[in-house]
Amino acid sequence: MKEVMKLKRTNLLFIIATITLMLLTCIPTSTSNTEITETDADTRVIASFDPRTYPLQIIYDSERNLVYIALYAYRYSGGQLYANQCGIVIVNVTKVILNESDFYTVKIPPIPPALTNGTGRFVALDEYGRIWIRISYENMYQGWANLTCYDLNTDTWHISKIPVKDNTAIYYKGYLWCVGTLEYNNYLLKVDVSGSEPVIVQKYYIPGGIYSIKGKDNYLWISVINKNKLYKFNIETGLIEKSATLNSPCGIDFKDGKVYVAESYLYTDYQPDNGTIAVLNETTCELLTRIETARLTVGGVREVLIDSAGVLWYTDQSDHVGMISLLMNKTFKAFGDACYYMAEVPGASVWFTSKGSAHLEAVESPIVALDVNIETANLGEVSLLGTYPVSYTHLRAHETSLHLVCRLLL
């Protein structure tokens, strides 16, 4: 009889944990039944850079446990740009965790950039250990912005002759995909970077201002902000297979057969009270719904990120970052302003660049581990392992037949 009761309690706990897990990892189709709350400063400043610069796109390198940030000089003094601050920030995540002081370095190209343009917004890492950015050089290769890389292996820079825009670039399926300018204006460029000199393999005309490129399977999803378009581009055929009309689309991410797209409303007549994230069917590109975020800012929703736990994050160039789940919508007050690009870093935290304050900040994902000992399971013996953030992968690694690990959103 005692064994039967134990089994019933075990089953009950398993059902509760399973339902909780489903709720926490489910992104709602609307937010009308939840409140958007804002806390005091919940973020922490990891680094403060030269105040004359804008830290922009941020990516995480899991192989080396490093974070790379495009450092964009966009502060003027006497009509001139502080271009000698342009480059790449390399952050050692291990040193950040150990609280060591020398946890980041700024890599600046040996040739000074032009005083009127500086760097671009993007940073991309290829499989050869080279970080790609865009830098505009004075009187260099037609005096325009060139695709440039920093080699982690040799600590050297290489300036190519490929003119590119500063919007976006990604390394995907063995090629660097970026947006051309000058003779390649409005072309999506497919660039082979395997050799000593990058080579344009193919170019595809995409009208309008490409804001973001995101890869999934054999497709690139391309947002064109000033044309209010999202394109589903087949990298094998070189054709746009599907498209959707959205409200000045920006950042893109995916989950469970759906595409989540930030809408900025920068090129639309209609201005809603709250910002929105469009949700589309990944196969058909059909608009399914829109998720409301916080109050619409001047910049609108710019970036979205779905972390490994399935929580949807967004930034809208304000002084906060937001998260959305089925149980809770929440904004986290940042120390800086103009919060922009994001990347998930191990430890269940989202790192983001605070463009307006030249900060790198982090917000801890509100996730804790709950350990239930199945052998002696009763509700009085459920114990928190700690209120530290843990990743979904970490939790799954500890899930056994004797221990049930679930995630709770506080």
C-alpha positions in Angstrom: 0.0 0.0 0.0 2.9 2.3 0.9 4.5 1.6 -2.5 1.2 2.4 -4.3 0.9 5.8 -2.4 4.5 6.6 -3.3 3.9 5.8 -6.9 0.8 8.1 -6.9 2.8 10.9 -5.4 5.5 10.4 -7.9 3.1 10.5 -10.8 1.4 13.6 -9.4 4.8 15.4 -9.1 5.7 14.3 -12.6 2.4 15.7 -14.0 2.8 19.0 -12.2 6.4 19.3 -13.4 5.5 18.5 -16.9 2.7 21.0 -17.0 4.9 23.7 -15.5 7.6 22.9 -18.1 5.1 23.2 -20.9 3.8 26.5 -19.7 7.2 28.1 -19.1 8.6 27.2 -22.5 5.4 28.1 -24.4 5.3 31.6 -26.0 1.8 33.0 -26.0 -0.1 34.0 -29.2 -1.3 37.2 -27.5 -0.6 39.1 -24.3 -4.0 40.5 -23.5 -4.3 38.3 -20.4 -0.9 39.1 -18.9 0.5 42.3 -17.4 3.7 43.9 -18.5 5.6 44.8 -15.4 8.9 46.6 -15.0 11.3 46.2 -12.1 14.2 48.3 -10.9 17.5 47.8 -12.5 17.7 44.0 -12.9 20.6 44.0 -15.2 24.3 44.2 -14.4 27.0 46.0 -16.4 29.7 43.7 -17.5 31.9 46.3 -19.3 31.8 50.0 -20.0 33.6 51.0 -23.2 34.8 54.3 -24.5 31.8 56.6 -24.3 32.5 57.9 -27.8 31.6 54.5 -29.2 28.5 52.4 -29.8 28.8 48.7 -29.1 26.5 47.0 -31.5 26.0 43.4 -32.7 27.1 40.7 -30.3 27.7 37.0 -30.9 28.8 34.1 -28.7 31.6 31.7 -29.8 30.9 28.4 -28.0 34.1 26.7 -29.1 36.4 29.4 -27.5 33.9 30.6 -24.9 34.3 34.2 -26.2 32.0 37.0 -27.0 32.6 39.3 -30.0 31.1 42.8 -30.3 31.2 45.2 -33.2 32.5 48.5 -31.8 31.0 51.4 -33.8 32.5 54.9 -33.4 29.6 57.2 -33.8 30.3 60.1 -31.4 31.5 63.3 -32.9 33.9 66.0 -31.6 34.4 69.1 -33.6 32.7 67.5 -36.6 35.0 64.5 -36.6 34.4 60.9 -35.8 36.4 59.1 -33.1 37.3 56.6 -35.7 40.4 55.4 -33.9 38.1 53.5 -31.5 36.5 51.4 -34.3 37.0 47.7 -34.1 36.1 44.5 -32.3 35.7 43.8 -28.6 36.7 40.3 -27.6 35.3 39.3 -24.2 36.6 36.2 -22.3 33.5 34.7 -20.7 35.5 32.5 -18.3 37.3 35.6 -17.0 34.0 37.4 -16.5 32.8 34.5 -14.4 36.0 34.4 -12.4 35.7 38.2 -11.9 39.1 38.8 -13.4 39.9 42.4 -14.4 41.5 41.8 -17.8 38.5 40.0 -19.3 38.2 41.9 -22.6 40.4 43.4 -25.3 39.6 45.9 -28.1 41.1 45.0 -31.5 41.6 48.1 -33.7 42.7 47.8 -37.4 46.2 49.0 -38.1 44.9 51.4 -40.9 42.8 54.1 -39.4 39.2 54.2 -40.6 37.7 57.2 -42.4 36.8 60.0 -40.1 33.2 60.2 -41.5 32.1 56.6 -41.5 33.8 54.3 -39.0 32.7 50.7 -38.6 29.5 48.8 -39.4 26.9 47.2 -37.1 27.7 43.5 -37.7 30.2 41.0 -36.5 30.4 37.4 -38.0 32.6 34.5 -37.1 33.6 31.9 -39.8 34.8 28.3 -39.2 38.5 29.3 -39.7 38.7 31.6 -36.7 38.3 34.9 -38.4 35.9 37.6 -37.3 34.4 39.7 -40.1 33.3 43.3 -39.8 32.8 46.3 -42.1 35.1 49.3 -41.8 35.2 52.4 -43.9 38.7 53.4 -44.8 39.9 56.9 -46.0 40.9 56.8 -49.7 41.0 53.0 -49.7 39.5 50.9 -52.4 37.2 53.6 -53.9 37.0 55.3 -50.5 34.1 53.2 -49.3 33.4 50.6 -46.7 35.3 47.3 -47.1 34.7 43.8 -45.7 37.5 43.3 -43.2 38.5 40.4 -40.9 40.5 39.9 -37.8 42.3 36.5 -37.6 42.1 35.0 -34.0 44.9 32.5 -34.9 47.5 34.9 -36.1 46.4 38.2 -34.5 46.4 39.9 -37.9 43.9 42.0 -39.9 43.0 41.6 -43.6 41.2 44.3 -45.7 39.3 42.9 -48.7 38.3 44.9 -51.8 34.6 43.9 -51.4 32.4 47.0 -50.6 29.7 46.2 -48.2 27.0 48.0 -46.2 27.0 48.1 -42.5 23.6 46.5 -41.9 24.2 42.8 -41.3 26.2 39.7 -42.2 26.2 36.0 -41.2 28.4 33.0 -41.8 26.1 30.2 -42.8 26.5 26.9 -44.7 30.2 27.6 -45.5 29.8 31.1 -46.8 29.7 34.6 -45.6 26.4 36.3 -46.5 26.5 40.1 -46.5 25.0 43.2 -48.2 26.9 44.9 -51.0 27.2 48.5 -52.0 28.6 50.6 -54.9 28.5 48.2 -57.9 26.9 45.6 -55.7 24.3 48.0 -54.2 21.2 46.2 -52.9 22.7 42.8 -53.7 22.9 39.9 -51.2 26.5 38.7 -51.6 27.5 35.0 -51.2 31.2 35.2 -50.3 33.7 32.4 -50.1 36.2 33.1 -47.3 38.0 29.8 -47.3 41.1 31.3 -49.0 43.5 34.1 -48.3 41.2 36.5 -50.2 37.4 36.5 -50.0 35.7 35.9 -53.3 32.1 36.8 -54.3 30.6 33.5 -55.6 27.2 34.8 -56.4 25.1 37.9 -56.0 21.3 38.2 -55.6 19.3 41.3 -56.1 17.2 42.2 -53.0 15.4 45.6 -53.3 15.4 47.8 -50.3 17.4 48.1 -47.1 18.2 44.7 -45.7 18.2 44.9 -41.9 18.8 41.3 -40.8 19.7 37.9 -42.2 19.0 34.7 -40.2 19.7 31.1 -41.4 17.5 28.1 -40.9 17.9 24.8 -42.8 18.3 25.6 -46.5 16.9 29.1 -46.2 17.9 32.6 -45.3 15.2 34.8 -43.8 15.8 38.4 -44.8 14.1 41.4 -43.3 13.9 44.5 -45.5 13.0 47.3 -43.1 12.1 50.1 -45.5 10.0 47.9 -47.8 8.1 46.3 -45.0 9.0 42.9 -46.3 10.2 39.6 -45.0 11.7 37.2 -47.5 12.3 33.4 -47.3 15.3 32.9 -49.6 16.3 29.4 -50.8 20.1 29.3 -50.8 20.2 26.2 -53.1 18.0 27.8 -55.9 18.9 31.4 -55.2 15.2 32.3 -55.3 12.8 34.0 -52.9 10.2 31.3 -52.3 7.9 33.1 -49.9 7.4 36.6 -48.6 5.3 38.5 -46.0 4.3 42.1 -45.6 5.2 43.3 -42.1 5.6 46.6 -40.2 9.3 47.5 -40.8 10.6 44.1 -39.9 14.0 43.8 -38.1 15.4 40.9 -36.0 14.4 37.3 -36.6 14.4 34.0 -34.6 12.7 30.6 -34.8 10.9 28.1 -32.5 8.6 25.1 -33.2 7.9 25.8 -36.8 7.2 29.5 -36.2 9.2 32.6 -37.2 9.3 35.5 -34.8 10.0 38.9 -36.3 10.6 42.2 -34.5 8.5 45.0 -36.0 9.8 48.6 -35.7 7.1 50.6 -37.5 9.8 53.0 -38.7 8.4 53.0 -42.3 4.7 52.7 -41.6 2.0 55.3 -41.2 0.3 53.3 -38.4 1.8 53.6 -35.0 0.3 51.3 -32.3 0.5 52.0 -28.6 2.6 48.9 -27.9 5.4 47.4 -29.9 4.8 44.1 -31.7 6.5 40.8 -32.6 5.0 39.1 -35.7 4.6 35.3 -35.6 4.6 33.5 -38.9 4.3 29.9 -40.1 7.8 28.8 -41.1 6.6 26.8 -44.1 4.0 29.1 -45.7 5.2 32.5 -44.4 1.6 33.1 -43.3 1.1 35.7 -40.5 -0.4 33.8 -37.6 -0.6 36.5 -34.9 1.2 39.4 -33.3 2.5 39.5 -29.8 2.4 42.9 -28.0 5.5 44.0 -26.1 6.0 47.1 -24.0 5.0 50.7 -25.0 6.2 51.5 -28.5 9.4 53.4 -28.6 10.8 55.6 -31.3 13.0 52.8 -32.5 10.3 50.1 -32.2 11.1 46.5 -31.5 14.5 45.8 -33.1 15.8 42.4 -32.0 14.3 39.2 -30.8 16.0 36.2 -29.2 14.6 32.8 -28.2 16.9 31.3 -25.6 17.6 27.7 -25.0 14.8 27.5 -22.4 12.3 28.7 -25.0 11.8 32.2 -23.5 11.3 35.0 -26.0 13.4 38.2 -25.4 13.3 41.5 -27.2 14.9 44.9 -27.3 13.4 48.1 -28.6 16.2 50.7 -28.2 14.9 51.8 -24.9 16.3 51.5 -21.4 15.1 48.0 -20.9 15.0 44.5 -22.3 11.9 42.4 -22.3 10.9 38.8 -22.0 7.7 37.0 -22.9 6.4 33.6 -21.8 3.0 32.2 -21.3 3.0 32.9 -17.6 4.7 36.3 -17.5 5.6 39.3 -19.5 8.4 41.3 -17.9 10.7 44.2 -18.7 14.1 44.5 -17.0 15.3 48.0 -16.4 18.8 48.4 -17.7 21.6 50.7 -16.4 22.2 52.1 -19.9 19.9 53.2 -22.7 19.3 52.3 -26.3 19.5 48.5 -25.6 20.1 46.8 -28.9 21.7 43.5 -29.9 21.5 40.3 -27.8 23.2 36.9 -27.4 22.7 34.0 -25.0 25.7 33.1 -23.0 26.1 30.0 -20.8 24.7 30.4 -17.4 21.2 31.1 -18.6 21.9 34.8 -19.1 21.3 37.1 -22.0 24.0 39.6 -22.8 23.1 42.7 -24.7 24.7 45.9 -25.9 23.5 49.2 -24.5 24.3 51.4 -27.5 23.5 54.8 -25.9 25.7 54.2 -22.9 28.5 52.2 -24.4 27.8 49.3 -22.1 27.8 45.6 -22.3 25.1 44.3 -19.9 23.6 41.1 -18.8 20.2 40.0 -17.6 19.8 36.8 -15.7 17.1 34.5 -17.0 14.6 34.0 -14.2 15.1 30.2 -14.1 15.9 28.0 -11.1 16.4 24.3 -10.8 13.9 22.2 -8.8 15.1 18.8 -7.7 12.6 16.2 -6.7 13.9 13.0 -5.1 11.6 10.3 -6.6 12.6 7.6 -4.1 11.3 9.6 -1.1 8.9 11.9 -3.0 6.5 13.9 -1.1 5.6 17.6 -1.4 7.4 18.4 1.8 10.7 17.2 0.5 10.8 19.3 -2.7 13.9 21.5 -2.3 15.4 24.3 -4.3 18.9 23.6 -5.5 19.5 27.3 -5.5 18.2 30.5 -7.1 21.1 30.7 -9.5 20.3 30.7 -13.2 21.0 27.4 -15.1 20.7 26.5 -18.7 18.2 24.2 -20.2 21.0 21.9 -21.4 22.4 21.8 -17.9 19.0 20.8 -16.5 18.5 18.1 -19.1 21.9 16.7 -18.3 20.9 16.1 -14.6 17.5 14.5 -15.4 17.6 10.8 -14.5 15.1 8.1 -13.6 15.5 9.0 -10.0 15.5 12.8 -10.3 13.0 15.0 -12.0 14.3 18.4 -13.0 11.9 21.1 -14.0 12.1 24.9 -14.5 10.2 27.5 -12.5 9.8 31.0 -13.6 9.9 33.4 -10.6 
